[in-house]
Amino acid sequence: MFEAVDLVVEGAGQLLTMAGGGPRAGKAMGSLGPLSDGAVAVADGLVVAVGTTSEVNRAYRALRHIDAGGRVVLPGFIDAHTHVVFAGSRHEEFEQRIEGATYLEIMAAGGGIMSTVRATRACSTAQLVQETRPRLARMLAHGTTTAEAKTGYGLTTADELKCLNVTNELNASQPLELVSTFLGAHAVPEEYEGRAESYVDLVIDEMLPAVRDRTRSSQHGETQSLPFCDVFCDEGAFSLEQTRRILEAAKGAGMALKVHADEFAHLGAAQLAADLRAVSADHLLHTSPEEVRAMAEAGVIAVLLPGTPFGLGRQDYADARSMIDAGLPVALGSDLNPGTCYCESMPFVMALACRFMHMSPAEAIVATTVNAAHAVGRGKHLGRLQPGFSADLLVLDVDDYRHLAYRFGTNLVRTVVKRGEVVAEED
């Protein structure tokens, strides 16, 4: 007797199941749970069985079959750090950096984040949805099935809520799943120049309560989960003490925490992430070995963003190798944003991670699936191909997973499945 299912993906030369539990650290980051001639059975958007092709086909009959033809099948990529909701472009700043201007110099002259803030404030919710949707389609085509999406280009209460509403509308109208993060403390806006403490008070006293209140119910009366809260703690942004104040207030409001740490300077934000037991600390280019150990002991996930130094034309990358060797779980994100890293391809991020952060191809895959799922709070149902997990998977147009990092500048993703539905496919 056969069990009816919606989909069977069969004939995978390498089926990377990532089976297990929890984020992976140390040597376990090199474990992909591979099966030869593997197959996955899917029903109601969930994985119901994983095994060899003969085992799965003996037990299940599907409405649709996808023959992987000896290719690689693996979980969909999870982009653990993006600023994907924005308006406008900063291509002129790219040229300025080539001519020698630094990120902080551009920001001090009125460019940088504030340039995007002005453009984003000027847009309606509908306009921001329209501008963001094509980016998500390109991310999806390159295998990203889930991505974190930060606010931070509004910097008023109304505009920050507008960006959260954009994420909600996009989740309801296209297949790439977005996980919201409130980043009201992305920069001190122009109207608060010289009054950073007053802006921090606004974030704590007005923005955080407004974000909390909006999640109590949607316009349809449905309960929403609270977004993460993040703070950009660095030179030219927020001090360590300001960051602590905001994150402690957010934690008191029931929000899980993230922090931009040690991108340009070492201010102690990684240790703060450990002290507050943040879900993740991101960037980490100037983090000490002691802080790495503290984060590992506290259960913090390191989200590394090699596309950002590449986008800035810099040579300093996070030391992923020592972090992994110290037992700190490492995830990867694109840092997709209009100023420093306009990158929509997680395979390219993986290629950079292997070359400049000395991660192995297997570690890069773990960092974009299992560990990235935990970094965005979805580790209980995303990032693995095992029963009960969301049927988010990719069929690559190669027969060995190492091609993902070995090759770059081309898209090796043949088929994208999200919640059991084919949502992108090579013609």
N, C-alpha and C positions, 0 to 999 in steps of 0.2 A: 504494500500500500504506500503510495507516494503522498507527501505533504505538498500542498499547493503554495507557491510563493510568487512574488511579483517579478523577481529578477534573479538570474544566476550569471555571475561573471566567472568564466571558466578558462582553462588552458593557460594559466599564468606561468611563464617559465620561472619567474621569481615572484611569489606572493609574500609581501612583507607585512606580516600581521601585527607586529609590535605588541604581541600579546603579553599580558602581565598586569600590574597595578602600580599606581603612583608614578611620579616623575622619576626619570632615570639619571643616575649620577655615576661618576667614576667609570670603571670599565664597562658597566652596564649600558653606557651611552653608545657602545658599539654593537649592541645586540638588536637585531631587526626581526627576529622570529620568522625566518624565511621558510616557505614551503615550495617545493618543486611541483610543477603541474598542479598548481593550487586553484581553488575555486571558492567563491563566496555566494551564499544564498541570502536573499533580501526579501523581507516582507514588511509592509507598513512603514517603510523608511528606515528599518533597523536591520542590522546583521542578525540572521538567525542561525547560520552555520558557516563554519570555515573548515576546509579539508582539502583532500586531493580532488581532482575533477571527477574521478570515478566514484569516490565516496559521496560527494554532494549529489551527483546525478542519480545515484541509486536511491537516494532518500527523498529528493525533491523534484517537482515538476514546475517549471516557471512559465509565466506568460511571455517573458522575453529572455533571450540568452545573448550575452556578449562574449564572443570568442576572443580572448586576449592573444591567441596565436603565438604563445611562447614569449610574450612581452612581459614587462614588469607591471605589477599591480601593487598599489600601496595606498595608505590613507591620504585623503586630501590634505594639502598644505594648510597650516594655520599661521597666519601672520600676526605675531604677538605684539606689534607696536606700529600703529599708523596714525597719521593725521589726515586721513583721506577726505574728510568733509571740509572743503575750502572753496573759495572763489578766486578767480584771477590767476596770474602767472608772474613769476619773478625771473624770467629768462635774462633780463638785463643784468641782474645781480650775478648770474653765472659768468657773464662777460667781465663784470667788474672784478670778480675774484681771479679770473685768469690774468687780469692786468695788475693784480697784487693787493687788492683790498681784502681785508680780513672780515670774517663773519661779524665780529663785534664792531668794527668800523662801519660796516654797512648798516648795522642796527642803530648805531649812534647817529647816523645821518638821516634817520627816518625810514630806512628800508627794513629788510628783514621781516620778522614776525608782524610788525605793525603795518607793513604794506598789505599783507594778506588780511589782517584784521579790518582795515578800511574797506577792502573789496568784499569781504564776507558780511560785514555789517550792512552794506548797501544792498544785499540780495535778500529776497523773500525766501521762505521755506521752499516754495516750489522751484525757484531758480537754483537754489543750492542742490536740491534733489536732481535737477536736470544736469547740473555741472558734474556731480559726483557719479552719477550712474555709468557713464562711459568708462571711468577709471575702474569701477568694480567689474565691468564686463571684461576689461583687459586682464585684470587680476585673475578672474575666474578662468579665462582661457589659458592662463599660465599655471593653473592648478590650485589656486587659493580658494578654498571652500569656506573658510571662516577667517575673520580678521577683527582685531581690536580697532575701534574707531574713537579717537579722542576729540573732545571739543577743544577750545583754546584759541580760536580765531574770532571769538565774539567779544569777550572781556567786558561785557555788561551782563547783568542778570538776564535780561530779555534775549540777548543774542546768544548767550550760552545755552539757554533753554531751547532756542530756535535750532541750534545745532543738534541737540539731543533729539528734537522732534524730527529732524532730517534723517537721523539714523533709524528712528522708528519707522518712518515712511519707507525708507529703502529696505528695511527688513521685511516689510509687508508686500513689497512690489518687485523684488528681484531675488535670485536664489542665493547669492553669497551672504552668509550669516555674519552679522556685525555685532560685536560686543562693545557696549558703550563705556567710555571713561570720561569723567568730568575733569577737565584741565583748565579751570578758570584761572589758576595760577601758572599760566604759561609765560606771561610777560606782564610788566607794569604798563598799563595803557598810557597813551600820550596825555590824556586829560588828568592823569595822576602823577605826572612827572614831578619828582622831588617829594612826593607824598606816598612812598611805597607802603608805609605802615597803614595809612588810611585805606589803601587798596586791599591789603591783607585783611583789614577789619571788614571790608565789604564782602570779600570772599567768605569769611567765616560767619558773619552776622546776617547776610542777605542771600548770597548765592547758594551756600550749602543747604539752608532750610528750604529754599525754593526748589532745589534739585530733589531733596528728600520728599517734599510735599507732592511734586508732580508724579512721583513713582507710586503713590498710594493707589491711584486708579487711572486708567487711560480714559479717553473719551468714550470708550465702549464699556467702561466699568470693569475692565480686566486688570488684575493685579500685575504690576511690573516689578522687576528686580531693580535694586539700586545699582547705579553704575559704580565702577571703581572711581577712586579719587587719586589724582596724580598731581605732582608739583614739579616744576622745572627748577631744581636747586643747582645754581651754577653762577659763575661770574656773569654780570649783566642781567641776571634774572632774580631769583629769590635766595636770601641767605639761609643758612642752616636753621637759625632760630625761627625765621618766618615759616620755613618749610615745616618745622616741628609743630608750630601752632596750628597750621592748616590741617596737617595730617591727623593730629590728635583730635581736632574738632570733627573731622570727617569720620574718624573711627568711632567717636562718641555718637555720631548720627547713624551708625550701623553700616558704613561703607567700607569695603575692602580697599587696601592701599597699594599704590604704586609710586615710584619716584624716579624722575630723571636724575641720575647721579653721575658725577665725575666725567662729564663729557669734555669740558674745557679746562676745568681746574678741580683740585681736590678740596672739598669743603667738609667732608665727613658725612655725606648723605648716605653712603652705603652702610655705614655703621648705624645711622638712624633707621634705615630700612630694617636692619636686623633687630634693633631695639624695639621697634613698633610691630615687628613680625609682618611686614608688608608681603604681599603676594609676590611682587617682583621688584627688582631694581634694574634700571635700564641704562644703556650706554656703557658705563664702567671702564672708561679708558685710563683712568688715573686712580685705580682702587688698590689699596695696599693688601698684601697677603693676609694680614691680621683681619681686615674687614672681609676678605673672601671667606676665611674660616668662620667668622661670626655669622655671615649670611648662611653658610652651609648648615651651621648648628641651629639657626633660627628657622630653617625651612624656606628661605627666600630663594626664588628662581632668578638667575641672571639672564636678562634679555639683552642680547648683543646685536649690534646694528652695523655690520661692516659696510653697508652701502653709504653710510653718512661720511666717514673719513674719505671714502672713494669719491663721493659727490663733492666734497670740499677740496679734493686734491691733496689730502694730507697723507702722511706716512704712518701715523700712529693709530694702531688698531687695538681693540681690547685683547687681553692675554687669555684667550679661551683655553689654551692648552693648560696653563697652570690652574685655572679655575676647575676644569674637569678633573685634573689630577688631584686637586684638593677636595674633591667630592661635592662640588657645587653643581647642581643641575643647571645646564645651559640651554636656553631657547634662543631662537633667532626671530628677528622682525625686519621688515623692510625700512621702517621709519619713513614711509611714503609721505612726502610733504612737498610744497611748491618751491622751497628755498634751497634746501641742502641735499635732498635726496628724492628726486622725482623718479622713483623706481617702482614698477608694478609687478615685478617678476621675482618670486621667491627662489626659483632655480638660480637666478643670477646672484642673489644674496648667498645661496649655498656655495656657489663657485668662489665668491670672494672669501667666505668663511674658511674654506679649505686652503686657499692660497695664502691668505694674509693673517689668519688666526690659527692656522695649523690644526684645524679639525679634520678628521677623516670623513670620507663621504658618508659612512654609516652614522657617525655622530651628527653630521649636518642634517640627515634625515630625521633622526630622533629629535633634534632641536626644532624642527619645523612640523613635527606631528605630536608625539606624546608630550614632550616638555612644553611646547608652545600651548597645547591644550590646557595644561595645568596653569600656565602663566596667565591665561585669560579666564580662569575659573571654570573651565569646561572639561576638566580631566576625567570626570566620571562617565562621560558619554561621547567624547570626541578624541581623535588622535590614534585610535587603534581599530583594527579589523578583528573584532571578536564579538560573540553573541551579546546582544543587548546594547551595543554601541550604534550610533548613527551610521547609516550606510553612506558615508562620504568617502569616495575612493577615486583613484586615477588609474587609467591605463596609459602607460608611456609607450612611445614608439621606439623602444630599445629593449634589448634582452638582458641588460645588466644595470643595476641601480647606480653603479659608479659613473655612468654616462651623465647623470644629472649635474655633477660637479665638474667632471672632466670636460664637458662641452659647455660653451656659453655663447650667447648672442643668437641662439635659435631656440624655438619652443619645441620641446620633446613630448609635450602632453598631447595625447591622442584623444582621450575621452575623459570627461569630468562627470562624476555622479555625485549629486547632493541629495541626501535623505532618500536614496533609492531611485531618484529620477535623473536621467541623462540631461544635463543642463548645458553642456558644451561638447562639441564633437568635431574632429577634423573632417573637413570635406573630402 
